[in-house]
Amino acid sequence: MNSPDEEFELRITPRPAETMTVSVPIDTLDALQKVAANKDMSLEGLVKFYVGQGLRNDLSQLRANRTLEAAQQVLTEYFESDEAAANIVNQIRQRSTLPKHI
């Protein structure tokens, strides 16, 4: 474990990027600018943050759904019943509050 007095070096590795143009309603842009100023961020930084946050959330959901689909396939092989496997996976989805599809 690192001690609080230890130096920490932040290394940022640039990644290839591409510029894109997005039309945003004026009132939304005004709101984004206010939020960015309140957070002491650039507008571009805030938008990148929001995109990254949403992307991580969606990718996490996709992985969870793929895992449940694989589990259903395995359960189907063991129970030899699509319906029994689907019922178990649906119960897991309900208890974990994962959406069925994105």
Buried (B, 14 or more C-beta within 10 A) or exposed (E): EEEEEEEEEEEEEEEEEEEEEEEEEEEEEEEBEEEBEEEEBEEEEBBEEEEEEEEEEEEEBEEBBEEBEEBBEEBBEEEEEEEBBEBBBEEBBEEEEBEEEE
